[in-house]
Amino acid sequence: MRFLISGAGGLLGSKLAEVAIAAGHVVFAGYSSAPPPCGTPVRLDLTDPDSIKSALRASAPDVVFHCAALTDVDRCEAERELALRINAEGTERFAKSASEFAPLFVYVSTDYVFDGSRGMYSESDQVSPVNFYGYTKLLGERHALSCSKKALVARTSVIYGACPSRGKVNFALWITESLLQSRPIALLTDQWVSPTLNSSLARMLLEAAERGLTGVYHLAGASRVSRYEFGLSLARAFGFKLGLGGINGGGDSALKPALMSDFVGKWVARRPRDSSLDVSKASSTLDEKPLPLGLSIEEFKKEYLQIKRGVP
């Protein structure tokens, strides 16, 4: 199959390209600035209709994966026009154009379309974002479903991976490197999410596309954890001792428990308290199952150590 991936230099897009190529697919890697590491690079500017159509003509894809987005939650809140232009209008423009070329349009969305009042949201639960980022991604979902002949909306949560993308360190890498450097960081004990390894998500997306699945699916990690619990799990996986004296048994832990209320005035945008996702639909449908936290962290650790050792 022939794939066109937007945001192919990002945390998810780059891994999706890598996994798809390894599976024997032809991948065209859409980018806006620097060419991505995998796939045939194709210039793709979501704000430019001519750029979109040119990329589609060059790739002639069977499936379009729309991974590109403005994901900085606070920036979306502060620069609303930009967030709308990229996440909502860009998706509408891309989905409409893609419908002329590709049978399937896959849109990667977010758990932030929910208000976070209770967590473990299913695909049929009411959406009600509490910040502008979530609102623009929800608009993107609606455009994908209404403008495409066939569309798959894949909601996910806190994507992480073993390799920085475009120089940006993701949540798990930030925690891991802070632990290794004994650098104190504050992690929330009262915000719950479904952390998702990019390798696992890429495999789920690939299977869903190969099978032509449509509609809304929650493709995320299978475990609901607080951000603090996620940090503790990483610490255990890398062999840090968690005694009464903190990590490594002496002095204060590098992981400091914090509350969402501690960040009032520091965050520009509100955050949902519990945006964890129910992945039972994906678990019952896909052969590539959502991973529980322990297995995904072990895979993350293996990939991280391979990169540090220079193992391809």
BAKEFI-606265 format. One record per residue (C-alpha): y, z, x; residue number from 0. Coordinates in Angstrom, 3 decimals, padded with zeros to 6 digits. Layout:
<rs>
R        Y        Z        X seq
R        Y        Z        X NUM
...
</rs>
This chain:
<rs>
R        Y        Z        X seq
R  000.000  000.000  000.000   0
R  003.618 -000.513  001.002   1
R  005.935  002.494  000.815   2
R  009.691  002.886  001.073   3
R  010.729  006.461  001.879   4
R  014.340  007.585  001.579   5
R  015.322  010.430  003.875   6
R  012.502  009.469  006.233   7
R  014.115  011.376  009.082   8
R  014.100  014.661  007.175   9
R  011.681  017.568  007.101  10
R  009.560  016.104  004.302  11
R  010.259  012.382  004.707  12
R  009.244  012.277  008.359  13
R  005.970  014.100  007.675  14
R  005.245  011.896  004.647  15
R  005.746  008.793  006.777  16
R  003.433  010.193  009.444  17
R  000.693  011.089  006.954  18
R  000.961  007.757  005.098  19
R  000.754  005.701  008.297  20
R -002.282  007.707  009.422  21
R -003.904  006.838  006.078  22
R -003.383  003.114  006.719  23
R -000.326  002.445  004.554  24
R  002.674  000.333  005.556  25
R  005.767  002.533  005.695  26
R  009.419  001.524  005.638  27
R  011.517  004.480  006.728  28
R  014.897  004.647  005.003  29
R  017.735  006.303  006.890  30
R  021.509  006.620  006.690  31
R  022.424  007.444  010.306  32
R  019.727  007.860  012.982  33
R  016.480  005.826  012.748  34
R  013.467  008.025  011.840  35
R  010.558  008.723  014.227  36
R  007.862  006.997  012.125  37
R  007.675  003.758  010.192  38
R  009.723  000.571  010.191  39
R  013.364  001.707  010.064  40
R  015.427  000.402  007.144  41
R  019.096  001.222  006.633  42
R  019.531  002.882  003.240  43
R  022.824  004.233  001.880  44
R  022.453  005.760 -001.593  45
R  026.150  005.292 -002.300  46
R  025.982  001.537 -001.618  47
R  024.166 -000.677 -004.170  48
R  023.934 -003.578 -001.705  49
R  022.307 -001.331  000.916  50
R  019.740 -000.120 -001.629  51
R  018.814 -003.626 -002.769  52
R  018.631 -004.881  000.790  53
R  016.207 -002.075  001.710  54
R  014.076 -002.808 -001.344  55
R  013.959 -006.535 -000.623  56
R  013.013 -005.904  003.005  57
R  010.246 -003.455  002.138  58
R  008.885 -004.935 -001.126  59
R  007.298 -001.544 -001.835  60
R  004.461 -000.622 -004.141  61
R  005.843  002.934 -004.237  62
R  009.294  004.359 -003.563  63
R  009.474  007.982 -002.413  64
R  012.933  009.431 -002.916  65
R  013.137  012.378 -000.515  66
R  016.792  012.091  000.509  67
R  019.217  014.631 -000.946  68
R  022.113  016.923 -000.165  69
R  020.175  020.201 -000.027  70
R  022.776  022.618  001.352  71
R  023.152  024.855 -001.699  72
R  026.548  026.287 -000.771  73
R  027.927  022.909  000.264  74
R  026.862  021.431 -003.080  75
R  028.754  024.231 -004.823  76
R  031.889  023.698 -002.726  77
R  031.782  019.876 -002.638  78
R  030.666  019.063 -006.152  79
R  031.818  015.453 -006.154  80
R  029.782  014.734 -003.030  81
R  026.715  016.486 -004.481  82
R  026.970  014.433 -007.667  83
R  027.452  011.209 -005.737  84
R  024.324  011.733 -003.631  85
R  021.892  013.770 -005.724  86
R  022.649  012.442 -009.208  87
R  024.469  009.094 -009.031  88
R  022.579  008.048 -005.894  89
R  019.263  008.752 -007.595  90
R  020.290  006.848 -010.708  91
R  021.360  003.856 -008.631  92
R  018.188  003.982 -006.522  93
R  015.839  004.382 -009.493  94
R  017.417  001.490 -011.409  95
R  017.223 -000.854 -008.439  96
R  013.708  000.279 -007.503  97
R  012.463 -000.513 -011.014  98
R  012.978 -004.201 -010.206  99
R  010.689 -003.983 -007.167 100
R  008.274 -001.030 -007.217 101
R  005.756 -000.048 -009.896 102
R  006.179  003.692 -009.112 103
R  009.223  005.826 -008.266 104
R  008.478  009.294 -006.832 105
R  011.365  011.754 -006.957 106
R  011.202  014.992 -004.985 107
R  012.941  017.766 -006.900 108
R  013.306  021.523 -006.571 109
R  012.457  024.919 -008.036 110
R  016.220  025.456 -008.340 111
R  016.234  023.604 -011.665 112
R  015.128  026.992 -013.111 113
R  017.343  030.048 -013.603 114
R  014.956  032.427 -011.835 115
R  014.818  034.987 -014.616 116
R  011.015  035.326 -014.579 117
R  009.282  033.018 -012.085 118
R  005.926  031.217 -012.048 119
R  007.444  028.355 -013.990 120
R  005.218  025.641 -015.406 121
R  006.204  022.008 -015.792 122
R  006.942  022.511 -019.495 123
R  009.231  025.543 -019.106 124
R  012.897  025.249 -019.976 125
R  015.163  024.195 -017.115 126
R  018.482  025.991 -016.642 127
R  019.923  025.849 -013.107 128
R  022.317  028.597 -011.981 129
R  024.025  026.567 -009.245 130
R  025.422  023.074 -008.802 131
R  022.699  021.977 -006.408 132
R  020.062  022.687 -009.057 133
R  022.189  020.937 -011.669 134
R  022.510  017.751 -009.606 135
R  018.791  017.718 -008.863 136
R  018.063  018.131 -012.565 137
R  020.286  015.141 -013.287 138
R  018.312  013.281 -010.638 139
R  015.062  014.131 -012.427 140
R  016.407  012.746 -015.681 141
R  017.635  009.559 -014.030 142
R  014.288  009.047 -012.291 143
R  012.353  009.423 -015.533 144
R  014.702  007.317 -017.651 145
R  015.509  004.504 -015.202 146
R  012.050  003.858 -013.757 147
R  009.179  001.964 -015.323 148
R  006.841  004.618 -013.951 149
R  008.114  007.838 -012.379 150
R  006.696  010.989 -010.850 151
R  008.957  014.042 -010.516 152
R  007.546  016.425 -007.907 153
R  009.178  019.856 -007.904 154
R  008.687  021.923 -004.791 155
R  009.986  025.129 -003.181 156
R  011.224  026.214  000.285 157
R  009.764  023.382  002.347 158
R  008.948  024.391  005.915 159
R  007.336  022.750  008.912 160
R  006.521  023.184  012.574 161
R  009.037  020.656  013.888 162
R  012.824  020.643  013.462 163
R  014.200  017.640  011.611 164
R  017.410  016.044  012.840 165
R  018.084  019.180  014.896 166
R  017.899  021.473  011.870 167
R  015.625  024.522  011.991 168
R  013.881  025.265  008.692 169
R  013.225  028.716  007.228 170
R  009.830  029.298  008.865 171
R  010.962  028.049  012.277 172
R  014.041  030.273  012.091 173
R  011.864  033.306  011.370 174
R  009.265  032.438  014.016 175
R  011.795  031.858  016.784 176
R  013.703  034.998  015.799 177
R  010.474  036.996  016.118 178
R  009.666  035.462  019.489 179
R  013.169  036.293  020.747 180
R  013.239  039.770  019.101 181
R  016.379  038.656  017.283 182
R  017.024  040.735  014.142 183
R  017.264  038.805  010.886 184
R  017.652  039.940  007.281 185
R  015.140  038.681  004.718 186
R  015.290  039.243  000.986 187
R  012.794  041.552 -000.683 188
R  013.985  040.693 -004.197 189
R  013.963  036.901 -004.183 190
R  010.596  035.228 -004.858 191
R  009.642  031.650 -004.027 192
R  006.602  029.406 -003.430 193
R  006.906  028.393  000.255 194
R  005.537  024.891  000.839 195
R  004.286  023.462  004.122 196
R  005.592  019.934  004.610 197
R  002.177  018.663  005.769 198
R  000.515  019.938  002.590 199
R  003.265  018.543  000.377 200
R  003.056  015.153  002.106 201
R -000.690  014.976  001.470 202
R -000.241  015.916 -002.197 203
R  002.494  013.324 -002.662 204
R  000.387  010.658 -000.984 205
R -002.612  011.327 -003.231 206
R -000.412  011.381 -006.334 207
R  001.108  008.025 -005.384 208
R -002.233  006.428 -004.540 209
R -003.525  007.495 -007.962 210
R -000.371  006.381 -009.768 211
R  000.312  009.771 -011.351 212
R  003.425  010.023 -013.510 213
R  005.407  012.732 -015.261 214
R  006.365  016.116 -013.835 215
R  004.203  018.015 -011.343 216
R  004.848  021.212 -009.441 217
R  003.739  020.440 -005.890 218
R  004.354  023.624 -003.938 219
R  002.582  026.417 -002.146 220
R  000.083  028.329 -004.280 221
R  001.480  031.794 -003.489 222
R  004.440  033.650 -005.006 223
R  006.048  035.787 -002.299 224
R  009.407  037.296 -001.462 225
R  011.210  035.854  001.526 226
R  010.583  039.148  003.332 227
R  006.842  038.977  002.583 228
R  006.833  035.431  003.929 229
R  008.371  036.696  007.174 230
R  005.779  039.449  007.473 231
R  002.985  036.914  006.963 232
R  004.378  034.766  009.770 233
R  004.632  037.825  012.015 234
R  000.995  038.716  011.411 235
R -000.160  035.133  012.006 236
R  001.537  035.052  015.412 237
R  000.091  038.421  016.413 238
R  003.124  040.652  016.109 239
R  002.076  044.242  015.433 240
R  003.501  045.750  012.286 241
R  003.380  049.488  012.901 242
R  005.589  052.315  011.774 243
R  007.924  051.601  014.643 244
R  008.425  048.030  013.505 245
R  007.180  044.761  014.940 246
R  005.260  045.293  018.206 247
R  005.197  049.001  017.369 248
R  008.408  049.958  019.094 249
R  012.030  050.144  018.001 250
R  013.302  048.435  014.887 251
R  011.603  045.413  013.440 252
R  013.254  042.043  013.974 253
R  012.737  041.556  010.235 254
R  015.231  043.573  008.244 255
R  014.639  044.001  004.501 256
R  017.693  042.999  002.480 257
R  018.696  042.583 -001.154 258
R  020.366  039.674 -002.900 259
R  023.273  042.001 -003.674 260
R  023.897  042.284  000.075 261
R  024.933  038.613  000.082 262
R  027.476  038.765 -002.703 263
R  030.648  037.351 -001.216 264
R  028.699  035.627  001.584 265
R  027.068  032.977 -000.579 266
R  029.234  030.379 -002.286 267
R  026.550  029.561 -004.864 268
R  024.352  031.807 -006.958 269
R  020.634  031.834 -006.187 270
R  017.801  032.228 -008.703 271
R  016.004  035.553 -008.269 272
R  012.490  034.249 -008.904 273
R  012.023  030.474 -008.823 274
R  008.325  030.541 -007.939 275
R  006.269  027.705 -009.396 276
R  003.008  027.611 -011.311 277
R  000.930  024.939 -009.546 278
R -002.133  025.100 -011.804 279
R -001.563  021.529 -013.084 280
R -001.613  020.156 -009.537 281
R -004.573  022.367 -008.617 282
R -006.623  021.033 -011.512 283
R -005.588  017.397 -010.981 284
R -005.454  016.760 -007.250 285
R -008.201  016.771 -004.654 286
R -005.507  017.839 -002.174 287
R -004.895  021.309 -003.620 288
R -001.728  023.397 -003.196 289
R -002.383  025.772 -000.314 290
R -002.312  029.569 -000.570 291
R  000.073  031.199  001.878 292
R -002.530  032.297  004.408 293
R -003.967  028.817  004.869 294
R -000.574  027.104  005.011 295
R  000.734  029.532  007.637 296
R -002.385  029.032  009.750 297
R -001.800  025.271  009.621 298
R  001.872  025.819  010.472 299
R  000.904  027.987  013.459 300
R -001.548  025.379  014.730 301
R  001.052  022.608  014.488 302
R  003.737  024.807  016.061 303
R  001.577  025.683  019.072 304
R  000.552  022.046  019.534 305
R  004.196  021.009  019.657 306
R  005.038  023.771  022.133 307
R  002.145  022.664  024.352 308
R  003.113  019.006  024.049 309
R -000.127  018.090  022.270 310
R  000.254  014.920  020.130 311
</rs>
